[in-house]
Amino acid sequence: MTEIGETTTCPFDFSKGLDFDPSLGDLMSQGPVTRIRLPYGEADAWLVTNFDGVRQVTTDPRFSRAGIMSHNYPRMTPEPIVSPESINVMDPPISSRLRRLASQAFTPRHVDRMRPAVEGIVDQLLDAMAADGPSADLVGHLSNKLPQHTICELLGIAEPDRPRMQEYAHQLLSTAPDSRQAAADAKAQLREYFGGLVAERRRTPGDDLISALAAAKDGDDVLDDKDLAVMSLTLMLSGHDTATCQISNIAYLLLTRPELMDLVRGRPESLTQVLDELLRYIPFRKGVGIPRVALEDVEMGGVQIRAGDFVHVSYLTANRDPERFADPDVIDPHRPPTPHMTFGWGGHRCIAAPLAMAELEAVIGRLVDRFPGLRLAVPAEELRWDTETIRRFPHELPVAW
């Protein structure tokens, strides 16, 4: 049994289109558990790459997220993205209680009620793109605007405040060494903003998500103001981050793989299945996210993880595990439905995943239907990809129709 193997320094800064990071591929080939060093933090970490191993770490109470907050833990960004009060760094049963309450806002019934609002925003943005055509930047017209407008609309964030929310989100995700103070300031401003927004919704409830979360009950249990503010902040950041990247990345794949575009156009009933496969395939961010710390000694994959060791998991590699997915590096829109890890797993799986899927279905479905001649207006190799944050997405997608 191995205790400490060779440590691999991992900047995880690969950003060549949507190619899979070769350093992650190398780590997968070394075994299911390897030792890595990240750009920030005082300690090395174990990295778990196989599907079963990631599933174990994300569901095993011997691995704690809450335990990392008293440490300068290994990470990708100068300033930790999460705050100590965030549900993303809570352990059961505390996190289970909050998730049980918050998930009431994302039941199929609630998501169906939100669909018309999402579809209305999509139609408005596509109308504006058509008016500016017959060529446009899909990122500027759609990817950047839709998630911002959608999550801000659903949370009831006033329009003048929305550009500020987008800037705060970008600052928190920056990997630049000199960005730490700006990220810390952004985090403080967001806490203050959402604290005020929650107080306002308590006084005057509406039809927005914050009001729905405030009304959630489990017996006599409800979300208090602090929990509600943090939950709203988490939803805002998730809405800006993942959805923005995935709209751009999915559009890029459809525009560069004609057989996929033809399938979605010719068989619109297959859209959800195609989207699910693309979400599995796309490396939507770089490297790793939030680690856990081992609360006791744990043996995994022939490696002895000691109490106090930090453990990262890679959802990206889990989604490419050949033991889980046949031909994992191939986009197979006819792949039998098999749960993947793009929205996370276990106690920290994204509670807003149903809303995210509704948003993607609306935007991609309406986009290909509205613009049947949609195509890239420049060679794919000329596109610029993000190199400043932990995300993977093209800065622009010039298209014509």
JOHU-V728199 format. One record per helix or strand of 3 or more residues. SS is the DSSP state (a for helix, b for strand). FROM is the first residue (numbers start at 1). TO is the last residue. If there is no record, write none. Layout:
[[SS/FROM/TO] [SS/FROM/TO]]
//
This chain:
[[b/7/9] [a/22/30] [b/33/37] [b/45/48] [a/51/59] [a/66/70] [a/87/89] [a/94/106] [a/108/132] [b/135/137] [a/138/155] [a/159/173] [a/177/203] [a/209/215] [a/225/256] [a/258/266] [a/268/281] [b/292/294] [b/298/300] [b/303/305] [b/310/313] [a/315/318] [a/346/348] [a/353/370] [a/380/382] [b/398/400]]
//
